Amino acid sequence: MKKIYLFLLALCWAGVSFGGDFVVIVSKDCPLASVSTTDLKRLYTGKLENIDGTSVSGTNLSMDNPAAVSFLSEIVGMATTDYKSFWLAQQIRGGSTAPAVKKSVSDMISYVKDNANAVGYVPKDAALDGVKAVEVK
């Protein structure tokens, strides 16, 4: 019984840590193979521009996309309304610029494919034509 409990607990932990409805993507020309959740959070809140020596810029899907809702909640730790408010406050203070927003999954994939420093995310079931998924640690 204890083994079953530990197994189920491990599955739940894995789902919380890596179980988003999204996959993080970069251009095939980008050398990144993995990225930490901490670096992603810092990237998407304007506090990071370089990961492992690679210049990067975050790109969001439209805030009404379920993958965006999941990514912002699980990685950035904010609801979409809080994230919008965060960036509005940054603009008022003259802080960093919010990540670009792409209206569709195909727009996101095209943008990331054509921009070697772009980091984005798409639904897990999206076709990754011309981009690669990176491991989120």
N, C-alpha and C positions, 0 to 999 in steps of 0.2 A: 504494500500500500504506500509506503514511504517513497519507493522508487517512482511509482506512478505520480504521486504528488510533486516530486522534484522535476519529473519530466514535464508535467503540465505547467509548472511554474517557469521552467526554462523556455517553453514555447511562448508563454505570455510575455516574458521579458524580451525575447527576440522580436515579437510582434510590436512591442512598444518602441524598441530601439531602432528597428530597421523595417517596420511594417507599414510604411506610408503607401498611399495610393499613387505614388509618383516615383520617377527615377530621375536622378540628376545627370545631366548631359553636358558634354563639351564637344568642341570640334575634333575631328579625327587628327588634326594637326596639333592639338594641345597635348603637352606631355603628361598632364595629370592622369593618374590611374585611380586615385582615391582622394578623398577629402574628409576632414573631420566635421562633425556636426557643429563644433565650436567655430571653426573657420567659416562654415556656411552662414551661421548666424551673424558673425561679424561682417561678412561680405554683404549680406542683405540688409544690414543696418548701417552701412557706410563706414565701418570701422576697419576695413581690410581691403587692400587693393592688390595683394600679392600672396600667393600660396605656393610654398616650396620653390621660391624663386621665379614663379610664373606670374606675370601680370594678368589679373582677371577682373571681370566686371559681371555683376549679377544681372539677370534678366528675369522678369516675372511674367507669368501668364495673367490674363485678365482676372481680376479678383473674384469674378463669379464662376470661374472654372473650379470644379471640385479638386483638381490636383493642386491648385494655388491655395485653396482653403486648407488642405491637408499639409502641404509644405510649410506654410506660414505657421500653422498651429504646432506641428511636430518639430520643425527645425528652428524657426525664429521664436516660437513661443508666444505668438500673438494671433488674435483673431484678425480677420481682414479689416474690420473697422478700426481696431487699435493700430494696425500697421499703417493704414492711411493717415490716421491722426499723428502717428510718430513722424512720418515724412512731411506732413504739413508743418509741424512744429520745427523740424529741421530747416525747412525752407524759410520760415519766418525768422529764425535765428541766423540765417546765412550759412548754415551747415552744408554738409555734402549733398549731392544730388541723388534723388531716388533712382533705383534701377529702372531701366527701360521696361515697358510693358508691351507684350505681344498679345493680340486679340485672339489668336487661335493656336492650336498645337502645331499646325503646318507652318504658320508664321514663326513660331519659336524655333522649330527645327531648321528652317531656312536661315534664320538669323544666326543661330549658333554655328551652323555649318559654314557660313561665310565669314565668321568672326572668330579667329583663333583664340582670343582672350575671353570670349563670352562663356558664362556658366548659366545654364538654365535647368528647367525641370519640365517633365511632361508626364502624362498618365503612364502607368506601368505597361499598358497594352499598346502604346503608340509604336508605330514602325520607325525605327531609328535610322533613317536613310541619310547617310553622310555625316552622322554624329556618332559618338560612343557614350555609353553609360559609364559613370565612375562610381566606384564603391564608396558608400557613406559609412564612415566608422564612428 
